[in-house]
Amino acid sequence: MGYLPLDNIESMLSSVTTMLTELRTYDEEVTQLERRLREIPADIESQRLLVALTEIHTRVTSLINEAKQGQIALEQAQEGREKRGQEIHTYKLFLEETETWLKNIVSKIDEQHSFNTNKILQEELRSRANQVSEYESLPEVSALAIALKKALVNAISQLSQKQQVFNVFQSLGAFANITLFGASIA
């Protein structure tokens, strides 16, 4: 197994499959030789050859088992890599969808929204920021996740500032109504 190519799993798997085929061929040849050796009259030389062939057969069988285990391990690694690739694709898709959604939100952030709408939007932005932060540690999507989280936090900040301004105007408006009400009573 020291001769396996290390460039990718597919070539390693192909090499192991080739080795298994060759080992099975050797196993068949050794089995045929053992059978022929048993057919000839037994003498000391034939017994030594039979012992040697049995040892070779045992070693070939052992190598076949090792190659099968290697093949299974490589197939599992390949499945794991494919699964990871699908997960990364899903993460990228989520981040790209979030980026598009955020651009839409930011373009409408200056529009008038009710207090409840702003609050709901802030919660949704926080929720997405939390989801995005989970992807920051993944090297495949880290840069996009970090940039997107900054943009989400910035949008949250803008909405929060807008809400504060709205609250100030609302309290001033309430104060003005009380003052006007007080002036009309006097």
DRENZA-535678 format. One record per atom (N, C-alpha, C): atom name; residue number from 0; y, z, x. Coordinates in steps of 0.1 Angstrom, whole numbers. Each point is the difference from the previous one (the first is absolute). Last residue first. Example, Ala and Ser with C-alpha at 12.3 -4.5 7.8 and 13.67 -1.06 7.14 Angstrom:
2
PT,N,1,-22,71,128 .
PT,CA,1,11,0,9 .
PT,C,1,11,8,-8 .
PT,N,0,-57,-1,3 .
PT,CA,0,12,0,-9 .
PT,C,0,12,0,9 .
end
This chain:
186
PT,N,185,764,293,-560 .
PT,CA,185,12,7,2 .
PT,C,185,11,-7,-7 .
PT,N,184,-42,-19,-1 .
PT,CA,184,-1,13,-7 .
PT,C,184,14,6,1 .
PT,N,183,-9,-38,25 .
PT,CA,183,2,-4,-14 .
PT,C,183,0,12,-9 .
PT,N,182,-8,5,47 .
PT,CA,182,14,-4,-3 .
PT,C,182,2,-4,-14 .
PT,N,181,-44,11,14 .
PT,CA,181,9,12,1 .
PT,C,181,14,-4,-3 .
PT,N,180,-30,-34,3 .
PT,CA,180,-4,7,-12 .
PT,C,180,9,13,-1 .
PT,N,179,3,-27,38 .
PT,CA,179,6,-7,-11 .
PT,C,179,-3,8,-13 .
PT,N,178,-20,17,38 .
PT,CA,178,14,1,2 .
PT,C,178,7,-7,-12 .
PT,N,177,-46,-4,3 .
PT,CA,177,3,13,-4 .
PT,C,177,15,2,1 .
PT,N,176,-16,-41,13 .
PT,CA,176,-2,1,-14 .
PT,C,176,4,15,-4 .
PT,N,175,-1,-10,45 .
PT,CA,175,12,-7,-6 .
PT,C,175,-1,2,-15 .
PT,N,174,-36,16,25 .
PT,CA,174,12,8,3 .
PT,C,174,12,-6,-7 .
PT,N,173,-39,-25,0 .
PT,CA,173,-2,12,-9 .
PT,C,173,12,9,1 .
PT,N,172,-1,-36,29 .
PT,CA,172,2,-5,-13 .
PT,C,172,-1,11,-10 .
PT,N,171,-10,9,44 .
PT,CA,171,15,-2,-1 .
PT,C,171,3,-5,-14 .
PT,N,170,-45,4,11 .
PT,CA,170,6,14,-1 .
PT,C,170,15,-1,-1 .
PT,N,169,-23,-40,6 .
PT,CA,169,-5,5,-12 .
PT,C,169,7,14,-2 .
PT,N,168,6,-22,40 .
PT,CA,168,8,-6,-10 .
PT,C,168,-4,6,-14 .
PT,N,167,-25,15,36 .
PT,CA,167,14,4,2 .
PT,C,167,8,-6,-11 .
PT,N,166,-45,-14,2 .
PT,CA,166,1,14,-5 .
PT,C,166,15,5,1 .
PT,N,165,-10,-43,17 .
PT,CA,165,-1,0,-14 .
PT,C,165,2,15,-6 .
PT,N,164,-3,-5,46 .
PT,CA,164,13,-5,-4 .
PT,C,164,0,0,-16 .
PT,N,163,-40,12,20 .
PT,CA,163,10,10,3 .
PT,C,163,14,-5,-5 .
PT,N,162,-36,-31,-2 .
PT,CA,162,-2,11,-10 .
PT,C,162,11,11,2 .
PT,N,161,-2,-34,32 .
PT,CA,161,5,-5,-13 .
PT,C,161,-1,10,-11 .
PT,N,160,-19,11,41 .
PT,CA,160,15,0,1 .
PT,C,160,6,-6,-13 .
PT,N,159,-46,-1,4 .
PT,CA,159,4,13,-1 .
PT,C,159,15,1,1 .
PT,N,158,-20,-42,6 .
PT,CA,158,-1,5,-14 .
PT,C,158,5,14,-2 .
PT,N,157,-2,-17,44 .
PT,CA,157,10,-7,-8 .
PT,C,157,0,4,-15 .
PT,N,156,-34,17,28 .
PT,CA,156,13,6,4 .
PT,C,156,11,-7,-8 .
PT,N,155,-42,-18,-4 .
PT,CA,155,0,14,-6 .
PT,C,155,13,6,2 .
PT,N,154,-7,-40,23 .
PT,CA,154,2,-2,-15 .
PT,C,154,0,13,-7 .
PT,N,153,-10,3,45 .
PT,CA,153,13,-5,-1 .
PT,C,153,4,-2,-15 .
PT,N,152,-45,9,11 .
PT,CA,152,8,12,1 .
PT,C,152,15,-3,-1 .
PT,N,151,-29,-37,0 .
PT,CA,151,-2,9,-12 .
PT,C,151,8,12,1 .
PT,N,150,0,-27,38 .
PT,CA,150,7,-7,-11 .
PT,C,150,-1,8,-13 .
PT,N,149,-25,15,37 .
PT,CA,149,15,2,2 .
PT,C,149,8,-6,-11 .
PT,N,148,-46,-8,0 .
PT,CA,148,3,14,-4 .
PT,C,148,15,3,2 .
PT,N,147,-16,-42,14 .
PT,CA,147,0,1,-15 .
PT,C,147,3,14,-4 .
PT,N,146,-6,-8,46 .
PT,CA,146,12,-7,-5 .
PT,C,146,2,2,-15 .
PT,N,145,-40,16,19 .
PT,CA,145,11,8,5 .
PT,C,145,13,-6,-6 .
PT,N,144,-40,-24,-8 .
PT,CA,144,1,13,-8 .
PT,C,144,12,8,4 .
PT,N,143,-9,-40,24 .
PT,CA,143,4,-3,-13 .
PT,C,143,2,13,-9 .
PT,N,142,-18,5,43 .
PT,CA,142,14,-5,1 .
PT,C,142,5,-3,-14 .
PT,N,141,-46,13,4 .
PT,CA,141,9,10,3 .
PT,C,141,15,-4,0 .
PT,N,140,-46,-22,-7 .
PT,CA,140,11,-1,-10 .
PT,C,140,11,10,3 .
PT,N,139,-39,-5,28 .
PT,CA,139,1,-13,-6 .
PT,C,139,12,-2,-9 .
PT,N,138,-13,43,20 .
PT,CA,138,6,-9,9 .
PT,C,138,3,-14,-5 .
PT,N,137,-2,48,-26 .
PT,CA,137,-9,-12,2 .
PT,C,137,7,-10,8 .
PT,N,136,22,40,-16 .
PT,CA,136,-9,3,11 .
PT,C,136,-10,-12,3 .
PT,N,135,31,0,-37 .
PT,CA,135,8,0,13 .
PT,C,135,-9,2,12 .
PT,N,134,-11,1,-49 .
PT,CA,134,-4,-11,8 .
PT,C,134,7,-1,13 .
PT,N,133,9,34,-33 .
PT,CA,133,-14,1,3 .
PT,C,133,-5,-11,9 .
PT,N,132,44,1,-19 .
PT,CA,132,-1,8,12 .
PT,C,132,-15,2,4 .
PT,N,131,11,-23,-40 .
PT,CA,131,2,-8,11 .
PT,C,131,-1,8,13 .
PT,N,130,-4,22,-41 .
PT,CA,130,-11,-9,2 .
PT,C,130,2,-8,12 .
PT,N,129,35,27,-12 .
PT,CA,129,-11,8,4 .
PT,C,129,-12,-8,2 .
PT,N,128,38,-21,-17 .
PT,CA,128,2,4,14 .
PT,C,128,-11,9,5 .
PT,N,127,-1,-13,-45 .
PT,CA,127,-3,-11,9 .
PT,C,127,2,3,14 .
PT,N,126,12,33,-31 .
PT,CA,126,-14,-2,-1 .
PT,C,126,-4,-12,10 .
PT,N,125,46,8,-6 .
PT,CA,125,-7,11,8 .
PT,C,125,-15,-2,0 .
PT,N,124,24,-29,-28 .
PT,CA,124,3,-3,14 .
PT,C,124,-6,11,10 .
PT,N,123,-3,7,-46 .
PT,CA,123,-8,-11,3 .
PT,C,123,2,-4,15 .
PT,N,122,28,33,-18 .
PT,CA,122,-14,5,1 .
PT,C,122,-10,-11,4 .
PT,N,121,45,-12,-8 .
PT,CA,121,-1,8,12 .
PT,C,121,-14,5,2 .
PT,N,120,9,-22,-40 .
PT,CA,120,0,-9,11 .
PT,C,120,-1,7,13 .
PT,N,119,5,25,-39 .
PT,CA,119,-13,-6,0 .
PT,C,119,-2,-9,12 .
PT,N,118,43,19,-7 .
PT,CA,118,-10,10,4 .
PT,C,118,-14,-6,1 .
PT,N,117,34,-27,-16 .
PT,CA,117,2,2,14 .
PT,C,117,-10,10,5 .
PT,N,116,1,-7,-46 .
PT,CA,116,-5,-12,7 .
PT,C,116,1,1,15 .
PT,N,115,18,34,-28 .
PT,CA,115,-15,0,0 .
PT,C,115,-5,-12,8 .
PT,N,114,47,3,-6 .
PT,CA,114,-5,11,9 .
PT,C,114,-15,-1,1 .
PT,N,113,20,-46,-13 .
PT,CA,113,1,13,-5 .
PT,C,113,-5,10,10 .
PT,N,112,22,-46,15 .
PT,CA,112,-12,5,-5 .
PT,C,112,2,14,-5 .
PT,N,111,28,-47,20 .
PT,CA,111,1,13,-7 .
PT,C,111,-14,3,-6 .
PT,N,110,6,-30,45 .
PT,CA,110,1,-1,-14 .
PT,C,110,0,14,-7 .
PT,N,109,-7,-9,47 .
PT,CA,109,13,3,-4 .
PT,C,109,3,-2,-15 .
PT,N,108,-43,-8,22 .
PT,CA,108,3,14,1 .
PT,C,108,14,3,-5 .
PT,N,107,-28,-42,4 .
PT,CA,107,5,5,-13 .
PT,C,107,5,14,1 .
PT,N,106,-19,-23,38 .
PT,CA,106,10,-10,-6 .
PT,C,106,6,5,-13 .
PT,N,105,-34,25,21 .
PT,CA,105,12,1,7 .
PT,C,105,11,-9,-5 .
PT,N,104,-44,-3,-18 .
PT,CA,104,7,13,-4 .
PT,C,104,13,1,7 .
PT,N,103,-27,-36,12 .
PT,CA,103,4,-2,-14 .
PT,C,103,8,13,-5 .
PT,N,102,-20,1,42 .
PT,CA,102,11,-9,0 .
PT,C,102,6,-2,-13 .
PT,N,101,-40,25,3 .
PT,CA,101,12,7,5 .
PT,C,101,12,-9,0 .
PT,N,100,-41,-19,-11 .
PT,CA,100,4,9,-11 .
PT,C,100,13,7,4 .
PT,N,99,-21,-25,33 .
PT,CA,99,5,-9,-10 .
PT,C,99,6,8,-12 .
PT,N,98,-24,24,33 .
PT,CA,98,13,-6,6 .
PT,C,98,7,-9,-10 .
PT,N,97,-42,17,-12 .
PT,CA,97,10,11,0 .
PT,C,97,13,-5,6 .
PT,N,96,-36,-29,2 .
PT,CA,96,3,1,-14 .
PT,C,96,11,11,-1 .
PT,N,95,-19,-5,42 .
PT,CA,95,8,-12,-3 .
PT,C,95,5,1,-14 .
PT,N,94,-29,33,14 .
PT,CA,94,13,2,7 .
PT,C,94,9,-12,-3 .
PT,N,93,-44,-2,-17 .
PT,CA,93,7,11,-6 .
PT,C,93,14,1,6 .
PT,N,92,-29,-30,21 .
PT,CA,92,4,-5,-14 .
PT,C,92,8,11,-7 .
PT,N,91,-19,12,41 .
PT,CA,91,11,-9,2 .
PT,C,91,5,-5,-13 .
PT,N,90,-38,27,-2 .
PT,CA,90,12,8,4 .
PT,C,90,12,-9,2 .
PT,N,89,-41,-21,-9 .
PT,CA,89,4,7,-11 .
PT,C,89,13,8,3 .
PT,N,88,-22,-21,36 .
PT,CA,88,6,-10,-9 .
PT,C,88,6,6,-13 .
PT,N,87,-24,28,29 .
PT,CA,87,13,-3,6 .
PT,C,87,7,-11,-9 .
PT,N,86,-44,11,-12 .
PT,CA,86,9,11,-3 .
PT,C,86,14,-3,6 .
PT,N,85,-34,-31,9 .
PT,CA,85,4,0,-14 .
PT,C,85,9,11,-4 .
PT,N,84,-17,0,43 .
PT,CA,84,8,-12,-1 .
PT,C,84,5,-1,-15 .
PT,N,83,-32,32,10 .
PT,CA,83,13,4,5 .
PT,C,83,10,-11,-1 .
PT,N,82,-44,-10,-11 .
PT,CA,82,5,9,-10 .
PT,C,82,14,5,4 .
PT,N,81,-24,-26,30 .
PT,CA,81,4,-8,-11 .
PT,C,81,7,8,-11 .
PT,N,80,-19,22,37 .
PT,CA,80,12,-8,4 .
PT,C,80,5,-8,-12 .
PT,N,79,-40,23,-6 .
PT,CA,79,11,10,1 .
PT,C,79,13,-8,4 .
PT,N,78,-40,-24,-1 .
PT,CA,78,4,3,-13 .
PT,C,78,12,10,0 .
PT,N,77,-18,-11,41 .
PT,CA,77,6,-12,-5 .
PT,C,77,5,3,-15 .
PT,N,76,-25,33,22 .
PT,CA,76,13,-1,6 .
PT,C,76,8,-12,-6 .
PT,N,75,-45,5,-13 .
PT,CA,75,9,11,-6 .
PT,C,75,14,-1,6 .
PT,N,74,-31,-29,19 .
PT,CA,74,3,-4,-14 .
PT,C,74,8,10,-7 .
PT,N,73,-15,11,43 .
PT,CA,73,10,-11,0 .
PT,C,73,4,-4,-14 .
PT,N,72,-35,31,5 .
PT,CA,72,13,6,4 .
PT,C,72,11,-10,0 .
PT,N,71,-44,-15,-8 .
PT,CA,71,5,7,-11 .
PT,C,71,14,6,3 .
PT,N,70,-22,-22,35 .
PT,CA,70,4,-9,-10 .
PT,C,70,6,7,-12 .
PT,N,69,-19,26,34 .
PT,CA,69,13,-6,4 .
PT,C,69,5,-10,-10 .
PT,N,68,-42,18,-8 .
PT,CA,68,10,10,-1 .
PT,C,68,14,-5,4 .
PT,N,67,-36,-29,8 .
PT,CA,67,2,2,-15 .
PT,C,67,11,10,-3 .
PT,N,66,-14,-5,45 .
PT,CA,66,8,-11,-4 .
PT,C,66,3,0,-15 .
PT,N,65,-30,32,17 .
PT,CA,65,14,3,5 .
PT,C,65,9,-11,-4 .
PT,N,64,-45,-6,-10 .
PT,CA,64,5,11,-8 .
PT,C,64,15,3,4 .
PT,N,63,-24,-31,26 .
PT,CA,63,3,-6,-14 .
PT,C,63,6,11,-8 .
PT,N,62,-15,13,42 .
PT,CA,62,12,-8,1 .
PT,C,62,4,-6,-14 .
PT,N,61,-40,24,3 .
PT,CA,61,11,9,2 .
PT,C,61,13,-8,0 .
PT,N,60,-39,-25,0 .
PT,CA,60,2,6,-13 .
PT,C,60,12,10,0 .
PT,N,59,-13,-19,41 .
PT,CA,59,6,-10,-8 .
PT,C,59,2,6,-14 .
PT,N,58,-23,27,29 .
PT,CA,58,14,-1,4 .
PT,C,58,7,-11,-8 .
PT,N,57,-46,6,-7 .
PT,CA,57,7,13,-4 .
PT,C,57,15,-2,3 .
PT,N,56,-28,-34,15 .
PT,CA,56,1,0,-15 .
PT,C,56,8,12,-5 .
PT,N,55,-12,-1,46 .
PT,CA,55,11,-10,-3 .
PT,C,55,2,-1,-15 .
PT,N,54,-35,28,13 .
PT,CA,54,13,5,4 .
PT,C,54,12,-9,-2 .
PT,N,53,-43,-16,-8 .
PT,CA,53,3,10,-10 .
PT,C,53,13,7,3 .
PT,N,52,-17,-31,31 .
PT,CA,52,5,-7,-12 .
PT,C,52,3,10,-11 .
PT,N,51,-20,17,39 .
PT,CA,51,14,-5,3 .
PT,C,51,6,-7,-12 .
PT,N,50,-45,15,-4 .
PT,CA,50,9,12,1 .
PT,C,50,15,-5,3 .
PT,N,49,-33,-33,1 .
PT,CA,49,2,5,-14 .
PT,C,49,9,12,0 .
PT,N,48,-13,-17,42 .
PT,CA,48,9,-10,-7 .
PT,C,48,3,5,-14 .
PT,N,47,-32,24,24 .
PT,CA,47,14,2,6 .
PT,C,47,10,-9,-7 .
PT,N,46,-45,-6,-12 .
PT,CA,46,5,13,-5 .
PT,C,46,14,3,5 .
PT,N,45,-23,-38,16 .
PT,CA,45,5,-2,-13 .
PT,C,45,5,12,-7 .
PT,N,44,-19,4,43 .
PT,CA,44,13,-8,1 .
PT,C,44,5,-3,-14 .
PT,N,43,-42,22,4 .
PT,CA,43,11,9,5 .
PT,C,43,13,-8,0 .
PT,N,42,-34,-18,-35 .
PT,CA,42,-2,5,14 .
PT,C,42,12,8,4 .
PT,N,41,-22,-26,-47 .
PT,CA,41,8,10,6 .
PT,C,41,-5,3,14 .
PT,N,40,-2,-48,-29 .
PT,CA,40,-8,12,4 .
PT,C,40,9,10,8 .
PT,N,39,26,-30,-35 .
PT,CA,39,-8,-3,12 .
PT,C,39,-8,13,4 .
PT,N,38,30,0,-37 .
PT,CA,38,-11,-9,-3 .
PT,C,38,-9,-3,12 .
PT,N,37,41,26,1 .
PT,CA,37,-11,8,-7 .
PT,C,37,-12,-9,-2 .
PT,N,36,39,-19,17 .
PT,CA,36,-6,8,10 .
PT,C,36,-12,8,-6 .
PT,N,35,26,-26,-29 .
PT,CA,35,-8,-9,9 .
PT,C,35,-7,9,10 .
PT,N,34,31,22,-27 .
PT,CA,34,-11,-5,-8 .
PT,C,34,-10,-8,8 .
PT,N,33,41,13,19 .
PT,CA,33,-9,12,-1 .
PT,C,33,-13,-4,-8 .
PT,N,32,34,-32,5 .
PT,CA,32,-7,2,12 .
PT,C,32,-9,12,-1 .
PT,N,31,26,-9,-37 .
PT,CA,31,-10,-11,2 .
PT,C,31,-7,2,13 .
PT,N,30,36,29,-8 .
PT,CA,30,-11,3,-10 .
PT,C,30,-11,-11,1 .
PT,N,29,39,-6,25 .
PT,CA,29,-8,11,6 .
PT,C,29,-12,3,-9 .
PT,N,28,30,-32,-16 .
PT,CA,28,-7,-5,12 .
PT,C,28,-9,11,6 .
PT,N,27,29,11,-35 .
PT,CA,27,-11,-8,-5 .
PT,C,27,-8,-5,12 .
PT,N,26,39,23,10 .
PT,CA,26,-10,9,-6 .
PT,C,26,-12,-8,-5 .
PT,N,25,37,-23,17 .
PT,CA,25,-8,6,11 .
PT,C,25,-11,9,-6 .
PT,N,24,30,-19,-31 .
PT,CA,24,-9,-10,6 .
PT,C,24,-8,6,11 .
PT,N,23,31,27,-19 .
PT,CA,23,-11,-2,-9 .
PT,C,23,-9,-11,5 .
PT,N,22,39,8,24 .
PT,CA,22,-9,11,2 .
PT,C,22,-12,-1,-10 .
PT,N,21,35,-32,-3 .
PT,CA,21,-7,-1,13 .
PT,C,21,-11,11,1 .
PT,N,20,29,3,-37 .
PT,CA,20,-9,-12,-1 .
PT,C,20,-8,-2,12 .
PT,N,19,33,33,2 .
PT,CA,19,-11,4,-9 .
PT,C,19,-10,-11,-2 .
PT,N,18,39,-9,24 .
PT,CA,18,-9,9,8 .
PT,C,18,-12,4,-9 .
PT,N,17,35,-24,-21 .
PT,CA,17,-8,-9,10 .
PT,C,17,-10,9,8 .
PT,N,16,29,24,-28 .
PT,CA,16,-9,-8,-8 .
PT,C,16,-9,-9,9 .
PT,N,15,35,23,20 .
PT,CA,15,-11,9,-3 .
PT,C,15,-11,-7,-9 .
PT,N,14,39,-24,11 .
PT,CA,14,-8,3,12 .
PT,C,14,-12,9,-3 .
PT,N,13,32,-7,-34 .
PT,CA,13,-7,-13,3 .
PT,C,13,-10,2,12 .
PT,N,12,30,35,-10 .
PT,CA,12,-11,-1,-10 .
PT,C,12,-8,-13,2 .
PT,N,11,37,5,27 .
PT,CA,11,-9,11,4 .
PT,C,11,-12,-1,-10 .
PT,N,10,37,-27,-9 .
PT,CA,10,-8,-6,11 .
PT,C,10,-11,10,5 .
PT,N,9,29,14,-35 .
PT,CA,9,-8,-11,-4 .
PT,C,9,-9,-6,11 .
PT,N,8,32,35,7 .
PT,CA,8,-12,5,-6 .
PT,C,8,-9,-12,-4 .
PT,N,7,33,-5,42 .
PT,CA,7,2,3,-14 .
PT,C,7,-14,3,-6 .
PT,N,6,9,-2,48 .
PT,CA,6,13,-5,-5 .
PT,C,6,1,2,-15 .
PT,N,5,-36,11,35 .
PT,CA,5,8,10,-6 .
PT,C,5,13,-5,-7 .
PT,N,4,-54,-17,12 .
PT,CA,4,14,-3,2 .
PT,C,4,8,11,-7 .
PT,N,3,-49,10,21 .
PT,CA,3,7,-4,-12 .
PT,C,3,15,-3,3 .
PT,N,2,-37,16,29 .
PT,CA,2,5,-13,2 .
PT,C,2,7,-5,-13 .
PT,N,1,-23,42,7 .
PT,CA,1,11,0,8 .
PT,C,1,7,-14,2 .
PT,N,0,-41,13,-24 .
PT,CA,0,12,0,-8 .
PT,C,0,13,0,9 .
end
